Amino acid sequence: MDSIRLATEQRMVRPRYERGDLDARTRIAEAFWTLIGERPYHEVSVLELVRRAGVNKNTFYYHFANIDEMAATIVAQTLDNDAFTRMAASIDALGSEAVGPDDARLNQAFERLGLIAGNHSSPALRELLKNVISKSWCERYSINLEVASAEDRVSFEFALGGVLAVIGMRPSHTDDLTFRRILSFGLRDDVFQRLHAIARRTQTTA
């Protein structure tokens, strides 16, 4: 029994990398984004992930229980980073002038949002993105959906669905559908006038 336990512990030791190398979780995350850009989520395998990441299967299972847990973790971390927060602030406040044409971090964040919302994603990942945007809107505009009328709920879902659909177009329109250009279309005003109106009514109701 001791020999079995020792062997298990040895397998679970965190792999070592040379100084300057990306750590295993980062390598796996980068491989995931590359693969989901190339093929549908349901075709992504652990074997292909670890091959692209340059790690072994034991390393993958040290960090994640399965593909779904890995994807949910990576997507949640992407939606929680400061680039996503800055993106939301740019939409809300200054419009396209808030985003420089060479703002690499915002462009990468938008690219990855497109992969989550697009055809290569999964229903669970799209739902995660939807919930994060919904929560962000409710907090930013003090919208209380619990007291919202049926009309306001429909209006909110209409705006949310439209934004998700536009984001999901990004992977197939990489040259002409940048984050900066979307802000210049005027869609921002349509969406956020709707949200402000819902906010006013739900605050009055509350």
N, C-alpha and C positions, 0 to 999 in steps of 0.2 A: 504493500500500500504506500509506503514511504517513497518508493521509486516512482510510482505512478504520480503521486502528488508533486514530486520534484520535477518530473517531466512536464507536468501541466504548468507549474510555476515558471519553468524556463521558457515555455511557449508564450506566456503572457508578459514576459519582460518587454518593456517598451524598446522598439528598435532604435539603434543609434545611427545618426547621419553625420556626414562630414560638416564642419562649420560652413555656414553659408547656404547649405541645402535647405529646401523647404521641408517642414515637418510632414509626417505621414498624413495627418488629417487635411492639411492644405493641399498636398499632392492629390489626394483622393477627391477633394472638392473641385480642384481645377479639372481633373479628369472627368468628373460628373458633368460640369458645364460644357466641356468640349463634346462629350458623347451625346448629351441631350440636344445639342445643336445639330448633330448629324443624323440622329435617328429618334423614333418615338421612345418614350420613357419605358414602355413595357418590353422593349428590345434590349435595354441596357442590362448587362450581366455583371456579376461580381468578377468573373474571370477577365472580362474586357476592362473593367475599371482598374483592377490591380495591375494589369499589363500596361495600361496607359499611365498609371500613377507611378510605376516603377517600384511597387511594393509587393508583398506576398499576401496570400489569402488570410494567413494567421494575423497579419497586421490589420487587415480590414476588419476582421471579426473581433479584434482587440478593442477597436473603437466603436463599431456598430454591430447591432444584432442582425440586421438584414438591409437590403436595398432601400426599403420603404423608410426605415428609421434614419438611414443615412441621408436620404433625399429630404425628408422633413427637417432634419437638423440643419443641413446646409442651407435650405431655403429660408428657414426661420432666422438663421444668422445673417443672411443677406438682407432680409427685410428689417433687421434690427440695427443695421450699421448706420454710421453717420451720413453716408452718401444718400441713403434713402430719405433720411430726415431732411437733408439739404434739398433734395429733389422736391419733397412736399412743400418746403418753405418757398422754393422758387415758383412753384405753381401758384401758391397762395398769395404771394406778396408782389413780386416784381415782374413776373412774366419772363419772356425770353431774354430780356436784358440781364437777368440774374445768372444766366448760364453762358459761359464763354465757349466758343466753338471748339476749343481744345481742352475742355474740362474732362479729362480722361476718366476720373473716378465716377462722375455722374453719368457719362456715356456708357461705362461698363455696367453700372447699376441698372440703367434703363435697358441695356441689352439683355441682362439676366432676368429682369422683370418680364421682358418679352418672351423669353424662353419658358418662364413659369406659366404665363397666360396663353401661350401659343399651342399649336396643334401637337407638338411633340411632348407636351406635359401630360400630367395625369389629373383625373377629377379631384383627387385629394389635394394635390399641390395647387391647383387653381382655386379650390375652396379656401386653402390657407391664405393665399394672396388676397382673395376677396374679403376674408374676415379681417385681415390686417388693415386694408384700405378702409373698410367700413368703420373699424374701431378708431383709426386715425382721424377720419372725418368727424365722427361723433365727438371725439375729445377736442379737436381743433375748433369746431364750431358750436360746441355745447349743445349738440342735438340729442334729445332724449327720445329714442325710438319706442320706448315702452309706452309713452303717452301720445305718440304720433297717430294721426288719423289714418284711415285706410288710404286716402288719397296721397298723403305725405309719404307713407311707406312705399307706395307704388312709384312715386316720383323719385324717392331715394334709390330704390332698386334700379330704376330706369337709368339714372345717372351713373350708378356703379357699374351696371352691365355695359353701358356705352364706353366708359373708361377702360374696362377690362378688355373689351373687344378691340379698341384702338391699340392698347399695349400689346395685345396678342398678334397684331399685324406686323409688329417690328421685325421678327426674324425673316420674313419674306420681303421686307422693304428696307433693307439696311442702308441703302444709299439715299433714299428720299424721305425717310420717316425718322429723323433724328429727334431727340427730346427737345432740342431748341426749336426745331421747325414746328413740332406739334403745338408748342406754346404760342407760336405766332399765328396759328389758324383762327384764334378767337373762341375755340371750344371751351377754354378755361372760363370765360365769362359766362357762357351758358350754364355750365355745370355749377359754378360757385354762386351764381345768382339763385339757382334752385336750392342749393344747400343753405344759403343764408335765409331764404324764405322759410324753409322747413325749420331751421333753428329758431327763428322768431316765434313761429306758431307753437312749437313744442315747449319753448320756455314760458310762453303765456299760459299754456294749458297746465304746465307743472305748477 
